């Protein structure tokens, strides 16, 4: 897994976009107390469910790989 140049900024963008996507769809309402890792996992699973992104093999799903996948998604839209 090759690290992206500005992965931290892309992850922030992905979380903001993912929160907006989930709330616009009406499937989730995030609370200010939700941690970033909870948001990352929920957004990743939602985008996979909606077939927006390709799922990782189940044995490779980790916080780090989900964050990387979301950063790639943010860089493409």
Rosetta blueprint (number, residue, H / E / L):
1 X L
2 X L
3 X L
4 X L
5 X L
6 X L
7 X H
8 X H
9 X H
10 X H
11 X H
12 X H
13 X H
14 X H
15 X H
16 X H
17 X H
18 X H
19 X H
20 X H
21 X H
22 X H
23 X H
24 X H
25 X H
26 X L
27 X L
28 X L
29 X L
30 X L
31 X L
32 X L
33 X L
34 X L
35 X L
36 X H
37 X H
38 X H
39 X H
40 X H
41 X H
42 X H
43 X H
44 X H
45 X H
46 X H
47 X H
48 X H
49 X H
50 X L
51 X L
52 X L
53 X L
54 X L
55 X L
56 X L
57 X L
58 X H
59 X H
60 X H
61 X L
62 X L
63 X H
64 X H
65 X H
66 X H
67 X H
68 X H
69 X H
70 X H
71 X H
72 X H
73 X H
74 X H
75 X H
76 X H
77 X L
